[in-house]
């Protein structure tokens, strides 16, 4: 199968990223010494060679917040330089009083399709990004997320299952905005109780028609490629959301810490093996093409 869309990638220059160029700090994906270097678009293209990936979606990589526009300009320039089509999910601080000026500046770049502000909070400080667990339901953030629809932007929703009530408040208050659930809701607790909580949260989000699930970053918490886990997460998401609301993302180069791209894609394909061809194509290409307006 050709024509696959990778809906979650990063490229970077190490010097631009405080978390890569500064002191080593704990991250949810474990030790990351091999990532403390440049990861240029040429290396990404070498990683995907022969895989059938024909376009991708770049997701913001935590440059300094004041440089979010510069991040977009650099990524767009790199895509033009090598001739590889990228859509861009940018960063904007949506917790401010009015994010309109920042959104207007980002909207001047036609490659931008949406915004990610990481809202995930966990009892484990190493897995925590947001300042507090209920940030998704903050009134100022909700009002700014509502503004995304004016620009045709989607919102990449990154939360843990324990934040489901706050996340639902956000999703329901912004019915005109499309939400893409990053890493299929970040299953971090593989106990029976943990998976039950995650599935229940996923089911509640799936009941909201403006939410989709991105099958990305599925090795984050086990820090290895586990095809059985990939299949379990993918099949749960597919059961709840349907193929038309699920999409594939590699999360490269983060997943490169423990596997090759070809093996990651093979695990994803295997997880979709019981689907009819139109549904497989939806997950691997068509849903992302529609949501990120790639055609």
N, C-alpha and C positions, 0 to 999 in steps of 0.2 A: 504494500500500500504506500503510495506517495502522497505528497501534498499535506503532510502533517503540520499542525501549528503547535509550537511550544509556547504556552501562555504564561510562563513564569521563568524568566532568566535575569541574570545580572551580568554586566561587564563593568570593569572598573580600573582605575589607576589607584594604587595603594595610597599614594600621597593625599588623595581627595577624601579618604574615609578615616575619620578619627578613630573608629573602633579597630581599624587595621593598622594604622600608622602609629597610634598611641600605645599606651600600656596594654598588655594582654589582660582581658577581663573575662569572667565566665560568660558563656553563651549557651543558648538552648541546644545547639548542635555539638557541644563538646569542644575539645581541643582543636584549634584551627590554625596552627602554625603554617601548614601548607598553603593557606589562603592569604597569608601576609605578603602579597606580591601583586603585581599587575595581573589582571585577567582580561586581556584584550579580545575584541570581537573576532580576531583571526583565530585565537585559540578556541573560542566557542565553536566557530565554523569547523575547525579541525575535529573537535569532539563529536560533532553531529554528522560528520562525513559519512555518506552512504545510508543514513537513517531515514531519509525521506522528509526531513524537516525543511520546509520551504519558506517559512516566516516565523517570527517570534514576537513576544510581548516582553519588553523590558520593564521590570518593576523596580522602583526606587531603592537605592542601596544604602540609605542613611548617610549621605553627605551631610555636612553641617546644614542645619535648617535654613540659614540665611543664604545658602548657595543652591537652593532647589531649582531655580531658573537656570543657573549655570550648568547644573547636572543635565537638564533636558537639552540644552544647547549642545553640550559635548556628546551625549548619546546620539542625538539626531545627526550630528556631523560625522560621527563614526559610521553610522549606518549608510549615509550617503557616500562616504569615502570608499567603502568596500562593496557597495551595491547590494547589501543584504537588508531586506525590508524589516523594519522594527516599528511596532506601535509602542507607546510609552505610557506607563502609569507613573505619575510624578508624585512628589510630596508637596503638601501644603499643610500648614498648621491650622486646623479647623476648630481649635479650642479658643481662638482669639475672638474678640467682639464681632468683627466683620472681616471675613476672609476674601471678600469680593475683589479687592485690588490684586491679591496674589493669584486668584483664579483667572482674572482677566489677563494678567501677564502670561500665564501658562497657556491660555486659550489661543494666544497669538501663534502658537506652534502647532501646526496641523497634526503632528504625530501624537500629541497627547490625547489619550482616551479616557483617563480617569485619575483618581487620587488614591494613594495609600497613606494613611496615618495609622501606625500600629497601635492598637488599643488593647492588646493582650496583657493581662495581669494575672500573676500566679503567686501562691504562697511561697514558692521557691524563688528567692530574689534573682537567681541566675536565669530564670525563665520569664522574668517580668520586664515589660517595656513601658507600659502606661504608668502614670503616677498613682492611679487608684483604680479599683476594679469596676466602678460604676461610671467611668468616663464616657462610654458609649451613650449613656442617657443624659449627659450634661446638656442643658438647654442651649448653650451657645454652640456646642458641637452639632447638635441636631439642626439648628437654624442654618449653619454653614453647609452641612450635608444637603439640606434641602436646596441650597443655591446651586449645587452641582448640576441639577437638571437644566438650568438656564444655559449651560455650556455643553450639554450633551455628554457630561462626564459620568462614569460609573464610580462606585466606591468599593475598594478592596477591604473587606471586613476580616480582621484578624483578631480572634478572641479564643479563649478557652471555654469549655462547656460550663464552668462555674459562673460565667458572665452572661448566661443566656437571657435572664430577665432584662438586664440593661440593654443587651443587643436587640432584643425584640422591640423594646421601646423605640430605639433608633430606627429600625427597619420599618415599623408600622407608621412612624411619624413622617417617613420620607418615601411614601408609596410611589412617587414618580421617579425615584432613583433606583438603578439596578445595583444590587450588591453581589459581589463575588466573594464567597467564603474561602479564605486563603487556607491552603493545606487541609482542606476538608474538615475544618474545625479543630485541628491540632489535637489528635488523640494522644495524650501524654501518659495516661494511666492504663496499663494493659491488664490490670486485674479485672475480674468479672464485673465487680461493682463500677470500676472506672469506665469500662466499655459500655456498660448499661447507661451510665450518666451521659456519656458522649453521644450514644445513639439517640437517647431521648431528646437531647438538645438539638441534634441534627434534624430529627423529625419535626420539631417545633419550627425550626427555620425553614424547612422544606415546605411547610404549610403556607408560607408567605410567598406569593407568586413572583416577587421582585428579587428573590435570592437564588443564586446558583452556587454550585460547589466546584471548587478547583482541586483536582486530584494531583496535588503537588506536595513536595516536602514530606513524603510519607516515611522517610527514614530518619527524620529529625531526632526522635527521642530514643530510638534503638541504636542509632549511629551505625547502621549497616543497611545493605539492601536485603530485605526479607520478603521474597515474593509472596509468601503466604499472607503476611501482614498487608502488603500492597493489595492483594486480592480481597482480603476481608474488608478493608476500608473502602475500596472501590465499589464492591458489590453492595455494601450498605448504602453508600451515597447514591448509587444507581437505583436501588430499590426505593429510596425515599424521594429523590429528585427526578428520576428519569434521565435518559441519555441526552435529551434536549436541553437539560439544565446542568450537565456535568461537562468538564473540560480538563484536558491534560496540561500539566506544566512540570518541567523538569527540576526547577529550583537550582539549576546549575549556575555557578560552580560549587554551591554548598554541598550538594550530593556527591560531587567529585571527591570529597573527603574519603568516601568509602566505596565508590563504585564507578565503573565506566559508563558512559552514556548509552552505549549499545545494550548493556545489561539492564540498565534502568528501563529503557524503552521496551525491552523484551518482557520484563516483569509486568509492565503496564498492558502490553498487548495480551499477555497470558490472562491477566485479570479480566479482560474484555472478551475472552474467547467464546463465551456462551451467547454473546449478543449477535443479533442479525447484523449484516453488513451495514445497513443505513445507520444503525445505532452506534456501531464501532466508529464509523466515519464522523458521527456527531460528536462523540467524545474526543476524538483525536484531531478534529479539524473544524467541522461545521459550526459547532456551538461557539468556539472562539472567534471564528470569522464573523459571525453575526454580532456577538456581544462587543467585540473590539473594533467592529466596522473595518474589516481588513480587505474587503473587495470593493 
